[in-house]
Amino acid sequence: MLNANPKISILMNCLNGEEFLESAISSVINQTYSNWELIFYNNASIDESKNIFLSFKDERLQYFERTSTIDIALARNDALLHASGAWIAILDVDDIWSDNKLERQLQALGDNHLIDPKVIFTSCEVIMDNKKIYINQDFSPETAFNDLLSLNLSVPWSSVLISKETFFALQGFNNAYPSAHDLDFLIRCAKKNTLFHVDENLVSIRHHENSLSSINKNKKGDYYFEIMDVLKPYLEFKAAVLGTSKMKLSYLFLLIKNIQLIALCKNLIGVSREEFKYFLIILYRRFWKSLDK
């Protein structure tokens, strides 16, 4: 039975996040649900992040600092060791919560007492170039595992609320996946547990050139191969084969974008006939269709 007033431990890992940090912390302070602690994990930042955090005065704020930078998966696992709450929330330093984010998630858990979700996430809006983009996607608890494998389900990481018991049962994040540890964790969780979705835009996700997701996707393909490695143990499922194909094609488009033609030719050798056919169709739609007008 759900505790009516569970403590929530909010993990905020920070590496030079001064640009948006004040807004992120303020969105926690302003929560209508008050039984939380914020675990701020400074991953050896060299900007004003520390001073910005320490300018906030609230006994629920906890500060931890490293003297050298480590991968984000390791940093999240380390921060998790300081959590005393029954539930774990994650807020990246460049994202913002709506004031009632935590309250609405807990209400949804209480209202759906017939299921026992271990992860509950919300819809979000994406802020890109000062424009708000709303992401609409269908969600079904019954198909969440396959939807994650096929990459048809995108879970906003700053929206998640995760049972701490589940974190430790799954041994936290896999340090082998510094960029895709979140996807790996969700897949492992969804294979045995229920995910639940609150269809309300309760989180604002910022996409900018210095965001973690932008950096990962432009690391010369490491991001794409990492996701393929995450999916590799599940290739017995058709959904994982589909997800792997998507990553292969995304990597090929990255090579085209960066004009790496030799690498493109080498990687086309390992592409199946169906993947190559789909690649040509998408290539036409993206690059040449506009010339026909």
FENQUI-V254175 format. One record per backbone hydrogen bond with DSSP energy under -0.5 kcal/mol. NH is the residue of the N-H (numbers start at 1). CO is the residue of the C=O. If there is no record, write none. Layout:
NH_CO ; NH_CO
This chain:
6_3 ; 8_35 ; 9_87 ; 10_8 ; 10_37 ; 11_9 ; 11_89 ; 12_10 ; 12_39 ; 14_41 ; 20_17 ; 21_17 ; 22_18 ; 24_20 ; 25_21 ; 26_22 ; 27_23 ; 28_24 ; 28_25 ; 29_25 ; 30_26 ; 31_28 ; 32_99 ; 34_32 ; 36_34 ; 37_8 ; 38_60 ; 39_10 ; 39_37 ; 40_38 ; 40_62 ; 41_12 ; 41_39 ; 42_40 ; 42_64 ; 43_14 ; 43_41 ; 44_42 ; 52_48 ; 53_49 ; 54_50 ; 55_51 ; 55_52 ; 56_53 ; 58_56 ; 61_58 ; 62_38 ; 64_40 ; 66_42 ; 75_71 ; 76_72 ; 77_73 ; 78_74 ; 79_75 ; 80_76 ; 81_77 ; 81_78 ; 82_79 ; 83_80 ; 86_7 ; 87_7 ; 88_162 ; 89_9 ; 90_160 ; 91_11 ; 93_13 ; 95_92 ; 96_204 ; 98_202 ; 101_98 ; 104_100 ; 105_101 ; 106_102 ; 107_103 ; 108_104 ; 109_105 ; 110_106 ; 111_107 ; 112_108 ; 113_110 ; 115_112 ; 118_194 ; 119_194 ; 120_161 ; 121_196 ; 123_198 ; 123_200 ; 125_203 ; 126_133 ; 127_125 ; 127_205 ; 128_126 ; 128_131 ; 129_207 ; 131_128 ; 133_126 ; 133_131 ; 135_124 ; 135_133 ; 136_134 ; 143_140 ; 144_140 ; 147_143 ; 148_144 ; 149_145 ; 150_146 ; 151_148 ; 152_147 ; 153_147 ; 154_152 ; 155_153 ; 156_154 ; 159_156 ; 160_157 ; 161_120 ; 162_88 ; 163_118 ; 164_86 ; 165_86 ; 167_163 ; 168_164 ; 169_165 ; 170_166 ; 171_168 ; 172_167 ; 175_173 ; 177_174 ; 181_177 ; 184_180 ; 185_181 ; 186_182 ; 187_183 ; 188_184 ; 189_185 ; 190_186 ; 191_187 ; 192_188 ; 192_189 ; 193_189 ; 194_116 ; 196_119 ; 198_121 ; 199_197 ; 200_198 ; 202_123 ; 202_200 ; 203_123 ; 204_96 ; 205_125 ; 205_203 ; 206_204 ; 207_127 ; 207_205 ; 208_206 ; 211_208 ; 215_211 ; 216_212 ; 217_213 ; 218_214 ; 218_215 ; 219_216 ; 220_218 ; 222_219 ; 223_216 ; 225_221 ; 226_222 ; 227_223 ; 228_224 ; 229_225 ; 230_226 ; 231_227 ; 232_228 ; 233_229 ; 234_231 ; 235_232 ; 237_234 ; 240_237 ; 241_237 ; 242_238 ; 243_239 ; 244_240 ; 245_241 ; 246_242 ; 247_243 ; 248_244 ; 249_245 ; 250_246 ; 251_247 ; 252_248 ; 253_249 ; 254_250 ; 255_251 ; 256_252 ; 257_253 ; 258_254 ; 259_256 ; 260_255 ; 261_259 ; 264_260 ; 265_261 ; 266_262 ; 267_263 ; 268_264 ; 269_265 ; 269_266 ; 270_267 ; 271_268 ; 276_272 ; 277_273 ; 278_274 ; 279_275 ; 280_276 ; 281_277 ; 282_278 ; 283_279 ; 284_280 ; 285_281 ; 286_282 ; 287_283 ; 288_283 ; 288_284 ; 289_284 ; 291_288 ; 292_288 ; 292_289 ; 293_290
